[in-house]
Amino acid sequence: MQSLREKIKLSLDQNLKNRDEIATSTVRLILAAIKDHDIQNRTKKKGEFISDEDILNLLLNMIKQRKESVKIYSEAGREDLKKREQKEIEIINSFLPHQITSDELDKILEETTRELDCKSIKDLGKLLGLLKKKYPGQLDFQEVAHKAKKILND
C-alpha cells in the first residue's frame, strides 16, 4: 500500500502535467511542510521521517489555517482570495481519509463513552485519546471536544 507521502508526491507530478497552478502550489506547500517536520524530527533524533499519522495532523492544521483565512477574506470582501483558500482546502482534503460527519460523530461518542464507561468531564482525556488512535485524520477535534463535554456534563 502507498504511503501518504508517496500519494502527495504523485499528486504533484500529476498537477504539473495538468498545469493546475493552484493544486501544484498547494501540494508544494504540503511537501515543504512535511520536509520541515522531517528535519525537526531528525533534530530531535526521533527518526528520519515523520509518520503518516503526523502528516495527517499536519494536513488538518493546514486546513484549519485556511478556514480561518476564508473567514477573514469573507469579512474583508476579498472573494478572489477566499475562493483560492477554499480550493486549497479541497486539495488538502483530497489526501485525508473519509471525514466523519456530525451525525456519525454523535453515534461514535455515544458508543465510546459507554465502552470506556466515561461518567464525567474527568474522563475527557481518556475518551479523546482513544478517538485519536481509532480515527486518525478523520475527526475535527474541536467539534469532538465540544460534543464530548456536553455529553460528559449531562
N, C-alpha and C positions, 0 to 999 in steps of 0.2 A: 504494500500500500504506500502511496505517495505521502511524503510529509507535507505539512502546511507550507513550510519554507519552499519546497520544490514547486508546489502549486502556484505560489506567488511569483516565483521566478519564471515559470512557464507563461503565466498571465502577462508578464512584462513583454516577453518575446511576441506574444500574440497581439498585444496592443500596439507594439511598434510596427508590426506588419500591417495592422489595420489603420495605422496612422491616427489613432484615437488619442488626441493630445491630453485631455483631462485624465483619462484612465492611465496613460503612460506616466504622467507626472505623479498621480496618486500612488501608483504601485512603486514608483521610485522612492517616494516618501516613506512608504511602508518598509521597503528593503533597507533604506538608510536608518530608520528607527530600529529595525531588527539588528543591523550591524552595530549600532551604538550599544544596544543591550548586550550583544555578544562580547564586545570589548569590555564593558563593565563586568560581565560575568568572568572573563579571563582575569581581570584585575583583582577580582575578589577570590580568584582561584577556585571557582565553582564549576569549571569545565570550559570546553572550547566554545560551545554554542548554547543559546537558551532553548528551552524545551518548547514543544508545540503549545503546551498549556500557557507558557509565558507569552508566546506570540499571540494567542487568543486574547489574553488580558491586555496586551499592547494594542491590539486592534479595537477592543472595546473602549479603551481610553481615547483612541483616536476618534472614534465615533462620538463619544461624549463631548470632546472638544469641538467637533464640527456642529453638533446640535446646539451648543452654546453660541457658536458663531452665527448659525442660521437665525437664532432668536435675535441676536444683536443686529444683524443685517436687516431683518424684517422690520424691527423698530426704527431703523435708520432709513428705511425706504430704498435699500440697495438690492433690488430684485436680481440684478446680474450676479452679484457676489453670493446672494442667498442660493440661487439656482446651482451655482458651481459647487458650493458646500454640500447641497443635497445630492448632487451627482457623485461627489466623493464618498458620501455616506453609503450610497447604493453600491459603489465599487468595493469599499471596505467590507460591507455586509456580505458580499458575494463569497468571501473567504471564511465566513463564520458558519458554524453548524446551524441547523434549524433553530430559530429563536422561539422560545416558549411563550405562548400568548398569556394574557392576563387570566383568562378562564382556566387554562391548563395549570397555571401557577397556583390558583386557588386550590385545585384538587391536590397538587403536589404538596403544598404546605399542610393541608388537612391530613393527608396520609403520613407525611414525615413527622409532624408533631405528635400524632398518635403512635407511630413506630418508635420514636425516641422518648415517648412519654414526657413531652415538654409541657410544663404546667405554668411557668411564669417567665417573666422577661429575663430572669437569670439564665434561662436555657437558650437564649437567642444565639449566643456564640456557637454552641454545640449544633444547633439547627443550621445556621449559616455555613459552618464548616463542612457538614455533610453535603449540603446542596452544592457547594463549590466543587466538591470531589465528584459528585454524581452527575452534574450538568455543567461541565466546563465550557465557558463561552456561550452558553445558551440562555443565560438569565441576566436581567438588569438588576443588579444587587441593590440599587436604591429602592426599586419597587418591591423587591423581596423583603428588605428590611422593614419598609413601611407597612406592608401587609402582615408580616410576621409579628410586628409589635402590636398591631390591632388584635390579632388572634391571641397572643400571649397576655395581653392586658385584660381580656374579657373574663 
